[in-house]
Every structure is written in C-alpha cells, then in structure tokens.
Amino acid sequence: MAFKSKIKTIEWVDNVSRMIDQTILPKEFKLVDIKTADEMYDAIKTMIVRGAPAIGIAGAHGVALAALEAGKKYTDIESFKNYITEKGKYLKSSRPTAVNLMWAVDKQLEILNGGGSITDLTEKLIKNAVVMENEDIEINKRMGDYGAEIVPKGATILTHCNAGALATVGYGTALGVIRSAYAKDPTIKVFADETRPRQQGARLTTWELTEDGIDTTLITDGMCSYFMKKKMIDVVITGADRIAANGDAANKIGTYTVAISAKYHNVPFYIAAPLSTIDTSIASGDEIKIEERNREEVTHINGDWICAEKVNIINPGFDVTPNELIAGIITEKGILRPPFKESIKKAFEG
C-alpha cells in the first residue's frame, strides 16, 4: 500500500497514540494503537516507531497516556504526579541515543510543575502532545525550504538510513529537504544506502521516495565511495539523532563512513535536524551514549542465519560524525555553518 501524505506516522486519536508499524514495511502497511505508557516503551524499543523526531513525539504521547492511567489509579495529586514522572523516566530509557525523546518527555513533565487538578493536568498533557505533534510537520517543512537552497539543479543526492516522513510525524528531515528540492526541480535524483543491519534505507527510504515519484537508486552501504569517485553524487544529506554543542552529530551506524568518503571526494555533507536534536548540554560527540542493539539484527535477515552461529557480534546502532566533516546543519532556523559552537549558540539565542 502506498504511503499517503495525509496519514501521519504518529497521531493522537481518541486518547490513544496511533502509529504506522515500521517493522513490517514495505511488505505491509498497518496502523497500531498504543494505549499505555508501557506499550509505548515497547513500541519505541522494538522500533515500531523510529527516527529521532518521531520517537520524541512518541515520548510525549507516552506521558499523556501515563496521565490517563494515573487518573484511573489515584485521587491525590502527588501520587498522580509521581506515577507520571516514573513512567517518563522509563520511557526515556527505551532508546538512549536520540535526544528528541528526552527533550519531549521533559517538556511534558514540566507541565506537572504547574497548578491544576488531575483532570486539568491530564488535559494539558494531551493538548501539549498534540501541539508538539503538529509543530513537527511545520518545522520539517521549514527545514526543507532552507535545505533545498543547497541542492544544485539536476543533482544526485545520497542519503543514509531513513530521515523521512516515517522518522518524523510527517514530511521528514533529510527527505524533507529532498521533497522541497524536488518540488522546485523534478530532475533531481537520489541514491539511498540500504543501511545495514535493519535496512531502513532499503525498506523505508526507497518506499517513501518512489511513492513520491522521485528517481531513486538503492545501493549497498559499501558503494558510496565508488559512486563518489565516479562523480555520480553531488551532495550528501542525512538526519541526526543527537548533535553536540560543537556540531558533532550522532546518526545511524555507517554515517561516519559516508562523511569520511564525502570529505575525501569533495562532496558536501549536510545534516538535516530540528533544534530539538541539538543537545547543548554536551560539549562534543564523545559524550553521546551509543545504543548497543541485539546480535540477531546482524546474524539474521528475515529470520534466517547469514553467518556462523558462534561468531562474535558487536552491534552499535549509531556512530558520531565529527563536526569538521559537516558542511552545514539544516534546521528550522536556517543552515548553521562552521564554526558550529558559535552558529548553534546563536540559533538558540535568536
């Protein structure tokens, strides 16, 4: 089933969080309803919902679900708040690298510091979750418009992993830039890395872009240098899961390799991410906690073994691209340029 732009990746509907199950795409399109904070933890952990901005909204929804649960359990305000706070901490532990999750949950928990009854606070948490959800799409469209400026006419863009509508509430970060560029110039083309081991580029990015009618070529993760040397890639645009105050950026494993190759071949490498992805509390990428995922993601494809059963497996979900490899960070406030310490600081002050 084709991706429909009117369907949000995640949406608050009738006191449940409705989301696209991304673990079964592109074979099947299915919406699932998440009804409790614990179910939301599992949905984030198992990557039913994924992508830094999308799991941020999932976290906000999760806190709202916790409030609905707490309202049924408690009549005193302190027990109500404590329950939600604990569920918020639990939600933040589901995936440690993407800062949007922590940012969104903390924004929700701040509401508990205000006055109001259990009913009032629950309504405020739900309302704020919906506001954040709707703002995400508008932020992505602004990023897309800014980012389209750096895409040359007729360019071929390389992207890694999935930073599209499926990684956000809608439209996308890196793919949002591509969509905005394509709207102005339908001759642009895209190369998508397959993105092992979970193949988000192959499963999700190619699905999104081909359904939009954008000329898309799937390549394996090890092919980017080959095509850059042949001058078949003009610009690289990826998303990010956490960006440090100095511009170091964590993204899906393999991004660092792409950035090194781009630097060597003089291909500009850009990050597209909202300001909520920038963690100014950490000085550099060395402070970013990298999620270690299970061995079966590497040892199996579609449930089948692809290697010796006793082989050792190390499976980091992300790597960090040093700021010196990044030409710019595309945000909803414009394109941040080196030196990133200064441009990031200015973006938050403005």
N, C-alpha and C positions, 0 to 999 in steps of 0.2 A: 504493500500500500504506500502511495506517495506521501511524502511529508507535506502537510498543509500549513501554510504560514499562519492561518488563523488559530491553529491548535498550539497552545503554549506547551513548552517542555514540562513545566510545573505550574500548577494553578490552584488557588484556594477556591473550593466549590462546596457549598453546603456543609461547612465545618469538617471537611476532610481535605487533605492535600492530594490532588490528582496529578499524576505524572506519567510520562512515557517510560515504559520499561526498556532501557537501553541495552540490557543484556541479551535481548533476542533480536535486535535489529541487525541486518536489514531483512531477515527472513520473515519476521512477523512484527506488525505494529499493534501494540497493546497498551491501553491505559490502565493504571492500577491506582486504587485509592488507599492512601496511608492514613490510618485512623488514630494512631497513638504515637507518643514520643519514642517508645521502644521500637515500633515498626519503622519509624523514620531513621533511627540509628542503623537498623539493619539495611534499609534501602540505600543509605549513604555508604555503608561499609561494603556492601556487595555490588555497588556501582549500578544499581537500578537507576539512580540519578548520579550524574558525574559532571565534571567540569567545575572549576572554582566558583564562578558566579552562581551556577545552578545549585550547588550544594550549600552556598551561602543562603539562598532563599529557602532551600530545604530546611536548614537550621532554624530560620525564622519561623517557618511553618511548624517545625517541631516544638518550639517553645509555645506557640499558640495552642497546639494540641495538648501539651502538658498542662496548660491553664484550664482547658476544658476538662481534663481528667481530674485535676486538683479540685475544681469546683464541685465535683461529684463526691469527693472523698472528705473534704474538710469544710467546716463552717467558720473557723477562726482564721484571720488574715495571715498570721505569722506562719502557721502550718502550710497554708496555701502558697505563700511566697517561697518557703524553704523547699517545698516539693518541686516547684518550677525551677528554682536555682540549681538543685541537684540534677534534674533532668537536662538542664542547659549544659552543665559540666559534662554530663555523659554524652550528649550529642557532639560536643566539641572534641571528644576523644575518638570519634569514629574514624576520622582521617586527619593526621597531624600536620600535613604539609601546607594545604591550601588555607591561606589566612582569611579568605572571604567567609568561611564557615565560622571562625571565631569572632570575626567582626560583626556578622549578622546576629549571632546568638547574643553577644554582649550588648548590641543595640537594643535587643528585645528585653534583656534583663535589666537594663537601665530604667525601663518603664516601671518596674516594681518599686523603684525608689520614690515614685510619686504617690500621692494620696489616692484614695478611692476604695470602694468596696470590692469584693471578689468579682461581682458582675461587671463593675466599671473597668477593673484592670483586665479582665478577660477580653472585654470588647476592645480596649485599647491595644492589646497584644495582637488580636486578629486584624484590626484596622491597620496597624503598622506593618504587619507581614504583607498585607495586600498592597500597601503603598510601596514597599520595597520591591515587591514583585513587578509592579507596573513601571517603576523607575528604572529597573534593569533594562527593559527594552529601549527606553528613550536614551539611556546612557550609551547603549550599544550603537544606536543609530547615529549619535553624535560622534562617537569614535570612528564609525565607518566613514562619515563625511570627511573628517580630518585625515584619516588614513588614505583615502582614495587619492589625495593630493600627491602621495609619494610613489604611486604606481604609474610607470611610464606607459604611453599609448602602445597597445599591442603586446604588453608584457606577458611573460610566463612567470607565475608566482609559485614558489614552493612553500608548502605548509606542512607542519608535523603534528601528529595527533589530531584531536578534534576540538577546535575552538570556535564552534559554530552555534547555530540556534540550539542544538542539543546540549551544549555546555553552558547555556545561559537560560533565561526564561524564554528568549526568542531573539532572532536576528544574528547574534554571535559577536565575538570579539575579532579574532583574525579573519574568520569567514564573513563577519560583518563588513570589514574593510573590503574584502573581495567582492561582496554583493554590491556595495556602494560604488566600487570601481567599475564593476561590470555594467551597472546601470548607466554609467557615463560612456563606457567603451566596451561593447559586446564582443570585441575581438580578443580580449584578454583570455589567457588560458591558465590552468592550474595543474601543478604536479603535487600529488598527495603521497607522503610517505605512509607505508602500511602501519607503522608504529607497533612493533612487537613489544611485549608479548600479547597484549589484549586487542591489538589490531583496530584501534579506534579510527585510524586514518582510513583503513580499508573498509571497515564496516559502516562507519558513521559519516566521515567527511565525504567520501565518494557518493554516498547515498544522497546527502543533502545537496551537493553541488550539481550532480547530474539531474536531480529532480528540478533544479532551478534552471536547467538548460545550459549550464556553464561547462565549457570544454574541459574535461578533467582526465588526467592520466595518473594511474596508480603505479608507484614504483616501490621497490623494497627499500628498507632503511639504509642499506649499504650502497645505494646507487647515486646518492646526491652528488658526490664528488665527480663522478663520471659525467653527469649531465652539466655540472657547472664548468668543468674543463672544456666541454664542447660548446659552451656559451649558450646553452638552452634554457638557463634560468636567469632571470633578470633581478629578482628580489625575493627575499625570504620573509614571511610574516607568520609568527606563531603566537599563541596565547601565553599565559603565565599563571602559576598557582600562588606564588609569593614573590614579591620584589623587595629587596632590602633598600635601606635609605641611600646606599651608594649606587643603586641601579643593577646590582647582581640579581639575576632572575632565575627562579626555580620553575621548571616546566617538565613535561613528560620525558622520561628517560630517552636519550638519543638526541635531544635538542642541542646539547653542548657540542656533540659531534658535528651536527649540521652547522652550527655557528662557527666552529673552527674552520670547516671547509669553505664556508662563505667568505670568511676573512681572507683566507689564502687566495681565493679566486676573485677577490674584489667585488663580491656580490653583497649589496647592503642587506643587513639582517635587522629586522624590526620585531618588537614585542607589541602586541595589542592587548591592553588590560585596563580595567577601570581603576580609579584611585583606591578603591576598597581592596585591591590586590597588593597595594604597596604598604609594607609594614615598616613604618618609620621608627619602630622601637628597636629594630635590629640594624647594626651598622653595616653588615656585609652578609653575603650568602653563606659564609662559614657558620652562621648561627641558625640557618634553616634546618629544621629537623626533616630528614628524608624518610619517607614511609617505606618500610620493607614489606613486600607482599608475599603471598604464599608460593611455594615451589611449583604447584600444579599449573600456574599460569605459564610457566616456561616449559615444563616437561610434557604438557599435553596440548593438543589442538583438537577442538571438537570432541573431547573425551578420549582421544587416542594418544598413546605414548608416542613421542617422537625422538626419544633418546634412551640411553642405557638407564635402567631403573635405579642403579646405585650411584649415579653421578652426583656430585655436589652441585647445589644451586644457590646462587645469590641473586635476589630479585628486587633491587631498588626501584621504586616506582617513578622517581624523579631524579634529575641532575640539575646542577646550577651553572648557568652560563655567566661568565664574568662580564662586568659592565663594559670592558674595553672592546668586546666583540659585538656590542649592540650599537647600531646607528641611531636608534631612537625608540622611545616608548610612546605608543599611541594611546592617549587617554581621552576622556570626555571633555577635558580642558585644553586639548591640543596635543601636539607632539613634543614630548620632553626630549631635549638633546643633551649630550655631554657638555660640561661636567654634570653628572646626574645628581650629585649631592645638592647642587645649587638649584637645578631645574625642578627637582622633586620638592624641595623645601618651598620654592616659590609657588608651586602648584597647590600646595596645601594652605598657603597663606592667602592666596587670591580668592 
